[in-house]
Amino acid sequence: MNDTQAKTGFHTRWMIRRDMAEVLCIEQLSFPAPWTEEEFVRTCGQRRVIGKIVEHREAVVGYV
C-alpha cells in the first residue's frame, strides 16, 4: 500500500469473478443500457482485456 492509499482508503486491484455482484450494481445505477454479467465475462475473457476495481474500505466503488 502506498502513502495515498493509506491516507484515502482507496486502492485498485485486478477484477475477479467474486466482484461481479458489486460491479453489476454500479453498472445498473450508472448507465441506461447496462452490461449484463455475460457481457462482462465475455469481454474480460478476451486477450489484452483486463478489469480493474477501485475499493474503499474493502467495498467496490468503481471499475474499469
C-alpha positions in Angstrom: 0.0 0.0 0.0 1.4 3.4 -0.9 1.0 6.7 1.1 -2.0 7.9 -0.9 -3.8 4.6 -0.4 -3.1 4.7 3.3 -4.4 8.3 3.6 -7.5 8.0 1.5 -8.5 4.3 2.0 -8.8 3.9 -1.8 -6.8 1.3 -3.8 -7.0 -0.5 -7.1 -6.6 -4.2 -7.9 -7.5 -6.7 -10.6 -11.2 -7.5 -11.0 -12.1 -11.1 -10.1 -15.3 -13.0 -10.6 -16.3 -12.5 -6.9 -16.6 -8.7 -7.6 -19.4 -9.2 -10.2 -22.4 -8.5 -8.0 -21.0 -5.1 -6.9 -19.8 -4.3 -10.4 -23.3 -5.1 -11.8 -24.9 -2.9 -9.2 -22.7 0.0 -10.1 -23.3 -0.7 -13.8 -27.1 -0.7 -13.3 -27.0 2.6 -11.4 -24.7 4.3 -14.0 -25.9 3.5 -17.4 -29.3 3.5 -19.3 -28.3 0.3 -21.1 -26.1 -1.6 -18.6 -24.0 -4.5 -19.5 -25.0 -8.0 -18.3 -22.8 -10.4 -16.4 -22.4 -12.4 -19.5 -21.1 -9.3 -21.4 -18.6 -8.6 -18.7 -17.4 -12.2 -18.5 -17.1 -12.4 -22.3 -15.2 -9.1 -22.7 -12.9 -9.7 -19.7 -12.1 -13.1 -21.1 -10.6 -11.7 -24.3 -6.9 -11.3 -25.0 -5.5 -7.9 -24.0 -8.5 -7.0 -21.8 -8.2 -6.5 -18.1 -10.6 -5.4 -15.4 -9.6 -3.2 -12.5 -11.5 -2.5 -9.3 -11.4 0.6 -7.1 -12.0 -0.3 -3.5 -12.7 2.0 -0.5 -12.5 0.3 2.9 -13.0 -3.1 1.2 -16.1 -2.1 -0.8 -16.0 -2.0 -4.6 -16.8 1.7 -5.5 -15.6 1.7 -9.1 -14.3 -0.3 -12.0 -12.7 0.0 -15.4 
